[in-house]
Each structure stands twice: as C-alpha cells, then as structure tokens.
C-alpha cells in the first residue's frame, strides 16, 4: 500500500428510464394535483424503471457511459461501489451483479446503503481506496428504483420519488491541475432514523402476511421534520466546505445538491445568501432519486456545459439514517 495520492474525476455518466410519470398521471392514481405537487416540491414529472429492468440494469448503463467518457475499459477497474437502498436482492450485492454485466473481471464489488447520502458516502469510500494505493481506479455508482418501494396510495410520498442511475470513475493522478478531489465530510445521527424508513423486510420485521397487510414494506416519511433537517444540513455543509478550503462563494463554480425538494434548496440558499444560479437542479424532471440524484445532476450539468474545466464543485447530500455529507473537487 502506498499513499496518499491525488485522485481525479476521470468521467461521469447517467441513465434515466424512458417511462415518464407526470403529476397529471398521479392525479388519476391518488388524491393530489399538479398545482399541489409543484407548489410543495417543484416536481413536474419523474421517470419509472421498465417492468423488465432491475436496479443493476440502470447501474450498468450509467457505468458504461462513465467509462466511455473516461476512456477506460471495465477491465481497468479495481473496485465497484454501488450506493442504493433498492438493491436487486438483499444479497448478492447489486455491485456484484453490475460487475458481471460490465465484464469488470478485475474488480471487487460491494453495495453501500446510506439513503440519499449514499453517493457522497460511496465516493468518499472510493476516494480513500485510490488515495491509499489499494486501487488505481474505482467506479462509484448511485442507482435507485424507488418506484418499487413507494406506496401509491400515500400522496405524501408517491409524488416525490423516481428512478435513475448515475456513475463516476475516479483514478489516481500524478498531475497538479484540475480534476482532483479535495475535501469530504460524512455525518450521521441514528436517533432520527425513523424519520425516513422502510419498516419491514429485514431482520427486525421479517416479511409476513401481517407486515404486507400493514403496508410496512413501503417508504414512510415525516415530511415536516425532514424539511427542517435538510435545510439546516444543506447550509451547514456548504459553509463547512468553503471554510475548510478557505474559499468564497465567488470561487465556487457549482453546488450540486441532493435533489430533494425545490423549497428546501431555495430555503437553504436564502439562509446562506447563496445565489440559486450556482445551484444545479433537475428535480422538476426527475424528482427525488435518492443516491442517484447527485451523480445524475452532475453528469447533466457537465453535458450541458454548466461547468468548465477547473471549476470548484461542491456536492451536498442529506437523507435517511439520518445521514449527511459533502464532497468537493475540481472538474
């Protein structure tokens, strides 16, 4: 083992399913309206995974695009980390299934479950692996099919979530220019774990007829408490990152947050007096895709020319656990 080494972002990629579920579609399913959803969340539509697809299919498609951008082959990877709360199975890991679909014959693989903070946590984990000299290149993926754990009789949750996957390839770098990962922070408070939870399906509440009848295998949220938590942590993370790197708002190229709710993002920006034009959002089209939201938004921002080489990028996430964290790099 050698290290620490500099680590660069080699490529990003994303995949969103073709099927669109609009607010008007939801009006036919549950007691809600397009106006109600947009006013409270900013979401207009979200994407749903095809019936024949699995989470690992989404992850694989996003991964291939990131590898293409990086100019690398699957065999070049030493490790694959998939951040998800909707794996194909409890085990084997979705990362292992993705590894096989990619043909990444030299890569280890594991899943990481940290809900909406998952991608930042996985990126931090991969960063440490490369910086320490354990691996030369790591593929980090955030991939979710949340539509399969959403209760479409609960208007407070079903309007929020969609399906997608995003990926990033990171690798060792000898250069001194742009692209380097610079700073990361991860936090947790398990005392708030029941604010966002799927109660049943594992060892605490195994699957039974009773658990199914009580709809305990679907996501449960306490929205007002989540709102307050997210606004506070969003603000704290950006302030902490800028302080750690001794940079001002003017020196930040773009903030890519977890795509949770436009009201949360706007409230945090107002609290920080941070310009919204420097915060990238796409939740109006994709909704909340948990661990996939940051890498999908980042890849879209790159493709749309919203960032330039050398820009300082701050990723901020907050979610179930409770968990929150940030990662900063130059693109």
BASEKE-287993 format. One record per atom (N, C-alpha, C, O): residue in three letters; x, y, z. Coordinates in steps of 0.05 Angstrom, whole numbers, plus 5000, padded with zeros to 4 digits. Example, Ala and Ser with C-alpha at 12.3 -4.5 7.8 and 13.67 -1.06 7.14 Angstrom:
ALA526448865156
ALA524649105156
ALA526449345156
ALA528549345169
SER525749555142
SER527349795143
SER525850015157
SER526850235161
end
This chain:
UNK501749765000
UNK500050005000
UNK501750255000
UNK503750275015
UNK501150444983
UNK502450694982
UNK500450924986
UNK498050874984
UNK501351164990
UNK499451384992
UNK500451585012
UNK502551545024
UNK498951805016
UNK496551865000
UNK497251974972
UNK499352094968
UNK495451914953
UNK495852004926
UNK493552194918
UNK491452184930
UNK494052354898
UNK491952524887
UNK489952344871
UNK490752154858
UNK487452424873
UNK485352274859
UNK483852464841
UNK483052674850
UNK483352384816
UNK481952554798
UNK479352424788
UNK479052184789
UNK477452594781
UNK474952504768
UNK475552464739
UNK476252644724
UNK475352214730
UNK476052144702
UNK473652154683
UNK474052204660
UNK471252114694
UNK468952114676
UNK466352084692
UNK466351954713
UNK464252194681
UNK461552164693
UNK459652054673
UNK460052074648
UNK457451934682
UNK455451824664
UNK452851794679
UNK452851784704
UNK450651774664
UNK448051744677
UNK446151594659
UNK446551584635
UNK443951494671
UNK441851374656
UNK439251424670
UNK438951374694
UNK437251514655
UNK434551534666
UNK432651374648
UNK432851384623
UNK430751234660
UNK428851074644
UNK427151244625
UNK426851484630
UNK426051114605
UNK424451264585
UNK421651324595
UNK420551534587
UNK420551154612
UNK417751194620
UNK417551444638
UNK419051464658
UNK415651614632
UNK415251864647
UNK412551844663
UNK410551764652
UNK412651914688
UNK410251934705
UNK409952224712
UNK411452334729
UNK407952364701
UNK407452644706
UNK405652684730
UNK404452494740
UNK405552934739
UNK403653004760
UNK400752954752
UNK399152874769
UNK400252994727
UNK397452944717
UNK396852644717
UNK394552564722
UNK398852474713
UNK398452184715
UNK397852114744
UNK396051944749
UNK399152244763
UNK398752184791
UNK395952274801
UNK394852164819
UNK394952484788
UNK392252574795
UNK390152354791
UNK388052354804
UNK390752164773
UNK388851944767
UNK389251714786
UNK387551534788
UNK391451724802
UNK392051504820
UNK391451564849
UNK390451394863
UNK391951814857
UNK391751884885
UNK390652164887
UNK390552314867
UNK389652244910
UNK388352504915
UNK390452714916
UNK391552784937
UNK391152824893
UNK393153034891
UNK392653204866
UNK390753144851
UNK394353394860
UNK394053554836
UNK396753654828
UNK398653674844
UNK397053724802
UNK399553834792
UNK400254084807
UNK402654124814
UNK398354264813
UNK398954514827
UNK399954454855
UNK401854574864
UNK398654264869
UNK399454194897
UNK402254094897
UNK403854164914
UNK402953914879
UNK405653794878
UNK407754004872
UNK409854024885
UNK407254164851
UNK409254364843
UNK409654574865
UNK411954654870
UNK407554664878
UNK407854864898
UNK409554764922
UNK411054914934
UNK409254514929
UNK410454404953
UNK413254274947
UNK414854244966
UNK413754194922
UNK416254054916
UNK417854154893
UNK420254124892
UNK416454284873
UNK417854364849
UNK417954144828
UNK419154184807
UNK416853914834
UNK416953684816
UNK414653694796
UNK412353734804
UNK415253644770
UNK413253634750
UNK412853344739
UNK410653264733
UNK415053194739
UNK414952924729
UNK417352764740
UNK419252884750
UNK417152504737
UNK419352324746
UNK419452094727
UNK417552044713
UNK421651944728
UNK421951714710
UNK421651454726
UNK422351434749
UNK420451254712
UNK419950994725
UNK421450774709
UNK421450774685
UNK422650594723
UNK424050364712
UNK422150194696
UNK419850154704
UNK423150084674
UNK421549904658
UNK421049644674
UNK422649564690
UNK418749514669
UNK417949284684
UNK420049064682
UNK420548914702
UNK421349034659
UNK423248814655
UNK426048874666
UNK427748704666
UNK426549124675
UNK429149204684
UNK429549174714
UNK427549154729
UNK432049174722
UNK432749164750
UNK434549404756
UNK435549544738
UNK435049444782
UNK436949654790
UNK439649624777
UNK440849814768
UNK440649374776
UNK443249334765
UNK443349394735
UNK445449464724
UNK441149374721
UNK441049464693
UNK441449764691
UNK442949854673
UNK440149914708
UNK440550204708
UNK443450274714
UNK444650444701
UNK444450144735
UNK447250194743
UNK449250134721
UNK451150284717
UNK448749914707
UNK450649834686
UNK450650034663
UNK452750094652
UNK448250134656
UNK448150324634
UNK449550584641
UNK450950704624
UNK449050684665
UNK450450924674
UNK453450884675
UNK455051054667
UNK454250654685
UNK457150584687
UNK458550584660
UNK460750684657
UNK457250464640
UNK458450444614
UNK458950724602
UNK461050774589
UNK457150904607
UNK457451174597
UNK459751324612
UNK461251464599
UNK460051284638
UNK462251404652
UNK464951294643
UNK466851444641
UNK465051034638
UNK467450904629
UNK468251014601
UNK470551064596
UNK466251044584
UNK466751154557
UNK467951434559
UNK469951504545
UNK466851604576
UNK467851874580
UNK470751874590
UNK472452034582
UNK471251684608
UNK473951654620
UNK475951534601
UNK478351544606
UNK474951414579
UNK476751284560
UNK477951024572
UNK480250954567
UNK476350894588
UNK477250654602
UNK475550414596
UNK473250444587
UNK476650174601
UNK475149924597
UNK474449814624
UNK475749874644
UNK472349644625
UNK471549524651
UNK473849374665
UNK474049374689
UNK475649264648
UNK477849114660
UNK479849294675
UNK481549194690
UNK479749554670
UNK481549744683
UNK480749794712
UNK482349914728
UNK478349724720
UNK477349784746
UNK478349594768
UNK478549354763
UNK478949704791
UNK479749544814
UNK477449494833
UNK477549304849
UNK475449664832
UNK473249654852
UNK470749784841
UNK470949984826
UNK468449674847
UNK465849794840
UNK464249824866
UNK463949624881
UNK463250064872
UNK461550114895
UNK458850214885
UNK458750414870
UNK456750084893
UNK454050174885
UNK452650274910
UNK452150124929
UNK451950524910
UNK450350644932
UNK447350614924
UNK446550704904
UNK445850474942
UNK443050424936
UNK441550344961
UNK442750224979
UNK438950404961
UNK437150284982
UNK435050114969
UNK433250014982
UNK435350074942
UNK433449904928
UNK435049694911
UNK434849684887
UNK436649524925
UNK438249334911
UNK436649124897
UNK434249084903
UNK437848984878
UNK436448764865
UNK435548554885
UNK433348444884
UNK437248504905
UNK436748304926
UNK438048404952
UNK439748584952
UNK437248284974
UNK438648334999
UNK441548254996
UNK443348405003
UNK441948024984
UNK444547934974
UNK444047744952
UNK442047604952
UNK445847714932
UNK448447844930
UNK448248144925
UNK446048254918
UNK450448284929
UNK450548574925
UNK449848644896
UNK450748504877
UNK448448864892
UNK447848964865
UNK450449034851
UNK450649014827
UNK452449114866
UNK455149184855
UNK456348934842
UNK457648954821
UNK455948704854
UNK457048454842
UNK455548384816
UNK456848294797
UNK452948424816
UNK451448364791
UNK452248564770
UNK452448484746
UNK452648814777
UNK453549014758
UNK456248954748
UNK456848984724
UNK458048864765
UNK460748784757
UNK460748564736
UNK462248574716
UNK458948374739
UNK458748154720
UNK457548254693
UNK458548184672
UNK455548434694
UNK454348544670
UNK456348714654
UNK456348724630
UNK458048854669
UNK460149024656
UNK462448854645
UNK463748934625
UNK462948624657
UNK465348474650
UNK467848584663
UNK470048564652
UNK467448704687
UNK469748824701
UNK471148604717
UNK470848584742
UNK472548434703
UNK473548184715
UNK475748224736
UNK476348034751
UNK476848464738
UNK479048514757
UNK478048674781
UNK479648744799
UNK475448724783
UNK474348904804
UNK473048754827
UNK471648554822
UNK473648844851
UNK472048774874
UNK469448934873
UNK469249114857
UNK467548864890
UNK464949004888
UNK463448984915
UNK463448774928
UNK462149204922
UNK460349194945
UNK458349414944
UNK458749614930
UNK456049384958
UNK454049584960
UNK454449754985
UNK455749675004
UNK453349994984
UNK453450175006
UNK450650305010
UNK449550414991
UNK449550275034
UNK446850375039
UNK446950615058
UNK447450585082
UNK446650855047
UNK446551095063
UNK444351285053
UNK444551525056
UNK442251155041
UNK439951305030
UNK440851535012
UNK442551484994
UNK439851775016
UNK440351994997
UNK443252094999
UNK444152234981
UNK444652025020
UNK447452105023
UNK449251885011
UNK451651915012
UNK448051684999
UNK449551444990
UNK451751504971
UNK453951394973
UNK451251674951
UNK453351724931
UNK455751864943
UNK458051794937
UNK455252074959
UNK457452214972
UNK459052024990
UNK461452034990
UNK457651845004
UNK459051655021
UNK460651455005
UNK462951385012
UNK459551364982
UNK460951174965
UNK463351304952
UNK465451184949
UNK462951554943
UNK465251704931
UNK467451744951
UNK469851714944
UNK466751804976
UNK468751824997
UNK470251565001
UNK472751565004
UNK468851345001
UNK470051085005
UNK471851014982
UNK474150914986
UNK471051064958
UNK472651014934
UNK475151194934
UNK477351104927
UNK474851444941
UNK477051634943
UNK479251524961
UNK481551534954
UNK478451434985
UNK480351325004
UNK481851084992
UNK484251054996
UNK480350914978
UNK481550674966
UNK483750754946
UNK485950624945
UNK483250954929
UNK485151034909
UNK487451194922
UNK489751144916
UNK486751374940
UNK488851544952
UNK490851374968
UNK493151444970
UNK489851164980
UNK491550994997
UNK493250804980
UNK495150674991
UNK492750774954
UNK494250594938
UNK493150314935
UNK494350144922
UNK490850264947
UNK489650004945
UNK488649944917
UNK489049724907
UNK487550144903
UNK486550114876
UNK487450354859
UNK487750574869
UNK487750294833
UNK488450514814
UNK485950664804
UNK486050904800
UNK483750514801
UNK481350634790
UNK478850504803
UNK478750264807
UNK476950674811
UNK474550584824
UNK472050694809
UNK472050934802
UNK470050534806
UNK467550614794
UNK465450644817
UNK464950464832
UNK464450894820
UNK462450954840
UNK459751004827
UNK459551164809
UNK457750864836
UNK455050884824
UNK452950944845
UNK453050824867
UNK451051124838
UNK448651154854
UNK446351064837
UNK445951184815
UNK444850864845
UNK442750754828
UNK440350674845
UNK440550534865
UNK437950764836
UNK435550704851
UNK433150644833
UNK432850764812
UNK431450464843
UNK428850424831
UNK426750454853
UNK425550264862
UNK426450704863
UNK424850764886
UNK421850724881
UNK420350684900
UNK421050714855
UNK418250664849
UNK417350394859
UNK414950344862
UNK419250214865
UNK418549944874
UNK418349924905
UNK417649714915
UNK418850154919
UNK418350154948
UNK416650394956
UNK416450454979
UNK415350514936
UNK413550744941
UNK410750644943
UNK409850484927
UNK409250754962
UNK406450684966
UNK404750884950
UNK404551114957
UNK403550784928
UNK402050954911
UNK399251004920
UNK397451094905
UNK398750954946
UNK396251044959
UNK396951264979
UNK395051384991
UNK399451334982
UNK400351545001
UNK401251784985
UNK403451784974
UNK399651994984
UNK400252224967
UNK402652384977
UNK403852534962
UNK403352355003
UNK405552505014
UNK408252395006
UNK410252535008
UNK408352144997
UNK410852024988
UNK410951954959
UNK413051994946
UNK408851864947
UNK408951764920
UNK409451974899
UNK410351924877
UNK408952234906
UNK409352454887
UNK412352534886
UNK413052674868
UNK413952434904
UNK416652534907
UNK418752384891
UNK420752504883
UNK418452124887
UNK420651954880
UNK420651854852
UNK418551804840
UNK423051814841
UNK423351694814
UNK425751504813
UNK427051454834
UNK426351404790
UNK428451204785
UNK430551314767
UNK429951454748
UNK433051244772
UNK435251344756
UNK437851224766
UNK437951084787
UNK440051264751
UNK442751184759
UNK444751384749
UNK444551484727
UNK446751434765
UNK449051604757
UNK451651474766
UNK451651324786
UNK453751534751
UNK456351404757
UNK458651594754
UNK458451794740
UNK460851534768
UNK463251684766
UNK465651494767
UNK465751314784
UNK467551534750
UNK470151384751
UNK472251574763
UNK472651794754
UNK473551474784
UNK475751624796
UNK478251454794
UNK478151214794
UNK480551594792
UNK483051444788
UNK485451614799
UNK485151854804
UNK487651474804
UNK490051604813
UNK491051804793
UNK490851754769
UNK492052024803
UNK493052234785
UNK495752334795
UNK496152374819
UNK497552384776
UNK500152494783
UNK500252794777
UNK502252924785
UNK498252894764
UNK498253174756
UNK497653364778
UNK496853284800
UNK497953624773
UNK497353824792
UNK495154014783
UNK494654224795
UNK493753934762
UNK491654114750
UNK488954054761
UNK488553974784
UNK486954094744
UNK484154064752
UNK483453764755
UNK484953584746
UNK481153714767
UNK480153444769
UNK480453314796
UNK479353094800
UNK481853434814
UNK482553294839
UNK480353324860
UNK479153534864
UNK479853104874
UNK478253104898
UNK479753254920
UNK482153204924
UNK478353424934
UNK479653604953
UNK478753574982
UNK480353615000
UNK476253514986
UNK475153525014
UNK472653355016
UNK471053334997
UNK472353225039
UNK469853075043
UNK469253075073
UNK470953085090
UNK466553055079
UNK465653035106
UNK463152845106
UNK461552855088
UNK462952675126
UNK460652505130
UNK459752505159
UNK461352505177
UNK457052515162
UNK455952525189
UNK453452345191
UNK452352265171
UNK452752285216
UNK450352115220
UNK449152175247
UNK450552245266
UNK446552135249
UNK445152145275
UNK442851935274
UNK440651995264
UNK443451695284
UNK441551485283
UNK439051525300
UNK437151385298
UNK439151735318
UNK436751785334
UNK434451885317
UNK432151865326
UNK435051975293
UNK432852065275
UNK432251865253
UNK431051925233
UNK433051615258
UNK432751415237
UNK429951355228
UNK429551285205
UNK428051395246
UNK425251335238
UNK423851555223
UNK421551535216
UNK425351775217
UNK424151995202
UNK423851915172
UNK421952015159
UNK425651735163
UNK425451635135
UNK426151335137
UNK428451265143
UNK424251165132
UNK424650885137
UNK422850705121
UNK420550775115
UNK423850475114
UNK422250245104
UNK422250045127
UNK424149915132
UNK420050035142
UNK420049885168
UNK420549585166
UNK421949475183
UNK419549455145
UNK419549165145
UNK421249055121
UNK421949205103
UNK421748795123
UNK423048655101
UNK425748555108
UNK427048405092
UNK426748625132
UNK429348525141
UNK429048385168
UNK426848285174
UNK431148385184
UNK431148215208
UNK429348315231
UNK428348155247
UNK428948585232
UNK427348685254
UNK424448615250
UNK423048515269
UNK423448665226
UNK420648585219
UNK420748425194
UNK420548535172
UNK421048165196
UNK421147995172
UNK418548005157
UNK416448085167
UNK418747915132
UNK416347915115
UNK414347715124
UNK414947475126
UNK411947805131
UNK409747635139
UNK407247735126
UNK407247955114
UNK405047585127
UNK402547675117
UNK401647935132
UNK400548115119
UNK402247945157
UNK401548185173
UNK403048435164
UNK401948645161
UNK405748395160
UNK407348635151
UNK406448735124
UNK406548975118
UNK405648545107
UNK404748625080
UNK402048775082
UNK401648975070
UNK400248655098
UNK397548775101
UNK397749055113
UNK396149235106
UNK399749105130
UNK400149375142
UNK401749555125
UNK402349785132
UNK402549465101
UNK404049625082
UNK406649725094
UNK407449955089
UNK407949555109
UNK410449635122
UNK412949605105
UNK415149665113
UNK412549505080
UNK414749475062
UNK415149715043
UNK416749715025
UNK413549925049
UNK413750175033
UNK415050385050
UNK415150375074
UNK416150585036
UNK417550805049
UNK415650975065
UNK413351035057
UNK416551055089
UNK415051235107
UNK416751485112
UNK419151465118
UNK415451715111
UNK416851965116
UNK415352145135
UNK412852145136
UNK416852295152
UNK415652505168
UNK416652775156
UNK418752885163
UNK414952865137
UNK415853085119
UNK416753335132
UNK418753445124
UNK415253435152
UNK415953695164
UNK418653685178
UNK420253865176
UNK419153465192
UNK421753435206
UNK424053405186
UNK426253505190
UNK423553255164
UNK425553225143
UNK426253495131
UNK428553545126
UNK424253665126
UNK424653925115
UNK426654085132
UNK428554195121
UNK426054105158
UNK427754265176
UNK430654155176
UNK432554305175
UNK430853885178
UNK433453755178
UNK435053825153
UNK437353895155
UNK433753795130
UNK435153825105
UNK436154115100
UNK438354165091
UNK434454315107
UNK435154595104
UNK437654655121
UNK439554785112
UNK437554565146
UNK439854625164
UNK442354495154
UNK444454625153
UNK442254235147
UNK444654095139
UNK445754195112
UNK448154205109
UNK443954255094
UNK444854375068
UNK446554615073
UNK448754645063
UNK445654795090
UNK447055045096
UNK449654985110
UNK451755095103
UNK449554815130
UNK451954755146
UNK454154635129
UNK456454695132
UNK453354455111
UNK455354315094
UNK456854505075
UNK459254485072
UNK455354685063
UNK456654875044
UNK458455055060
UNK460755105051
UNK457555165082
UNK459255335099
UNK461755195108
UNK463955305106
UNK461454945117
UNK463754795126
UNK465754735104
UNK468154755108
UNK464754665080
UNK466554605057
UNK468154855049
UNK470554845044
UNK466755085047
UNK468155325039
UNK470155415060
UNK472355505054
UNK469555375086
UNK471355445107
UNK473855255106
UNK476055355110
UNK473354995102
UNK475554805102
UNK477554865079
UNK479954825082
UNK476554955056
UNK478255015033
UNK478955315031
UNK480455395013
UNK477955475050
UNK478555755051
UNK477855885024
UNK479456025012
UNK475355845015
UNK474355964990
UNK471856124996
UNK470456075016
UNK471256304978
UNK468856474980
UNK466756364960
UNK467356184944
UNK464356474962
UNK462256394944
UNK463056454915
UNK462356304897
UNK464456674910
UNK465356744883
UNK467156534871
UNK467256504847
UNK468656384888
UNK470556184879
UNK469255914874
UNK470455734863
UNK466755884882
UNK465255634878
UNK464055634850
UNK462555814843
UNK464655424834
UNK463555414807
UNK460655324807
UNK459055444793
UNK460055114822
UNK457355004823
UNK456954834847
UNK458754684856
UNK454554854859
UNK453754664880
UNK451754474868
UNK449754554855
UNK452254214871
UNK450354014862
UNK449253864886
UNK450553694898
UNK446853934895
UNK445753814919
UNK444053564912
UNK443353514889
UNK443553414933
UNK441553204930
UNK438853334922
UNK438053534934
UNK437653224902
UNK435253344890
UNK432753264907
UNK431253084899
UNK432353404929
UNK430353314948
UNK427753464945
UNK425653334943
UNK427853724943
UNK425353884942
UNK426254174937
UNK428054274951
UNK425154304917
UNK426054574910
UNK425654774933
UNK427254954936
UNK423654734949
UNK423154914972
UNK425454894992
UNK426255085004
UNK426454644996
UNK428654605015
UNK431154745004
UNK432554875018
UNK431654704978
UNK434054814966
UNK433955114966
UNK435955244972
UNK431655224959
UNK431355524960
UNK431655634988
UNK432755854991
UNK430455495007
UNK430655595035
UNK433555595045
UNK434355775059
UNK435055385038
UNK437855365046
UNK439455585032
UNK441155705045
UNK438955625007
UNK440355834992
UNK439856115004
UNK441656275007
UNK437356165011
UNK436656415024
UNK438056445050
UNK438956665057
UNK438156235066
UNK439456245092
UNK442356305089
UNK443556455106
UNK443656205068
UNK446456245063
UNK447056505047
UNK449356595045
UNK444956625036
UNK445256845017
UNK446956744993
UNK448756884984
UNK446356494984
UNK447856374963
UNK446256394937
UNK443856324938
UNK447356484915
UNK445856514890
UNK444756254879
UNK446256064875
UNK442156244872
UNK440956004862
UNK442155924834
UNK442155694827
UNK443256124819
UNK444356064793
UNK446955894796
UNK447855774776
UNK448055874820
UNK450355704825
UNK449555434837
UNK451355274845
UNK446955374839
UNK446055124849
UNK444554974827
UNK442555074817
UNK445554744820
UNK444354594797
UNK442054424806
UNK442354264825
UNK439754444793
UNK437454274800
UNK436254164774
UNK436154294754
UNK435253924777
UNK433653794755
UNK431353634766
UNK430253464752
UNK430653684792
UNK428553524805
UNK425853574792
UNK424053414796
UNK425553794778
UNK422953844764
UNK422353624744
UNK420053564739
UNK424453504733
UNK424153294712
UNK424553014722
UNK423552824710
UNK425952984744
UNK426652714754
UNK425752654782
UNK425852424791
UNK424852854797
UNK424152804825
UNK426552734842
UNK428852794835
UNK425952614865
UNK427952534884
UNK428752244877
UNK427152064879
UNK431252204869
UNK432251944861
UNK434351834881
UNK435951674874
UNK434251944906
UNK435951844928
UNK438851844920
UNK439852054911
UNK440251624922
UNK443151614917
UNK443851674889
UNK446151734883
UNK441951654870
UNK442551714842
UNK442352014836
UNK443452094815
UNK441152174853
UNK440552444846
UNK442952624841
UNK443052774821
UNK445052604858
UNK447352774854
UNK448952694829
UNK449552874813
UNK449552434825
UNK451152374801
UNK449652424775
UNK450852494754
UNK446952394775
UNK445352454751
UNK445452754746
UNK445852834723
UNK445052914766
UNK445053204763
UNK447853304755
UNK448153484738
UNK449953194767
UNK452653274760
UNK453253204731
UNK454353374716
UNK452552964722
UNK453152884694
UNK451553064675
UNK452653144654
UNK449153134682
UNK447553304664
UNK448753584663
UNK448853704642
UNK449753684686
UNK450953954687
UNK453453954669
UNK454054154655
UNK455053734670
UNK457453714653
UNK456653714624
UNK457753864608
UNK454653544617
UNK453853524589
UNK452653784578
UNK452953844554
UNK451453944595
UNK450154194587
UNK452054424587
UNK451354654582
UNK454554374595
UNK456554594595
UNK456254784618
UNK457055014616
UNK454954694640
UNK454554864663
UNK457054894680
UNK457155064698
UNK459054734674
UNK461654754689
UNK463854764669
UNK463654654647
UNK466054884677
UNK468454904660
UNK470754764674
UNK470754734698
UNK472654674659
UNK474954544670
UNK476254724690
UNK476954954685
UNK476754614714
UNK477954764735
UNK475954874755
UNK476754974776
UNK473354864749
UNK471354964768
UNK471254804794
UNK471654554794
UNK470754934816
UNK470454814841
UNK467554724845
UNK465754884843
UNK467154464849
UNK464554344851
UNK464054244879
UNK465754094890
UNK461854314891
UNK461154214918
UNK458654034916
UNK456554124906
UNK458953784924
UNK456653604926
UNK455653594955
UNK457253554973
UNK453053624959
UNK451953614986
UNK449553434986
UNK447853434968
UNK449453265007
UNK447253075009
UNK446353045038
UNK447753105057
UNK443852955041
UNK442652925067
UNK440352725063
UNK438852745044
UNK440052535082
UNK437952335078
UNK437552155102
UNK438452215124
UNK436251925097
UNK435551735117
UNK438051635132
UNK440251615121
UNK437651585157
UNK439751485174
UNK439651575203
UNK439751415221
UNK439451835208
UNK439852055189
UNK442752075181
UNK444552015197
UNK443252165156
UNK445952195146
UNK446152455131
UNK444152555120
UNK448552565130
UNK449052795113
UNK452052815107
UNK453652715123
UNK452752945085
UNK455552955078
UNK456053125054
UNK454253205040
UNK458653185049
UNK459453345025
UNK462053235014
UNK463553095027
UNK462453304989
UNK464953234975
UNK465553464956
UNK463753564942
UNK468053544955
UNK468853774938
UNK471153694920
UNK472953554928
UNK470953774894
UNK473053714875
UNK473153924853
UNK471254084851
UNK475253914838
UNK475354084814
UNK474853904790
UNK476153694787
UNK473153994773
UNK472253834750
UNK474453834728
UNK474153714707
end
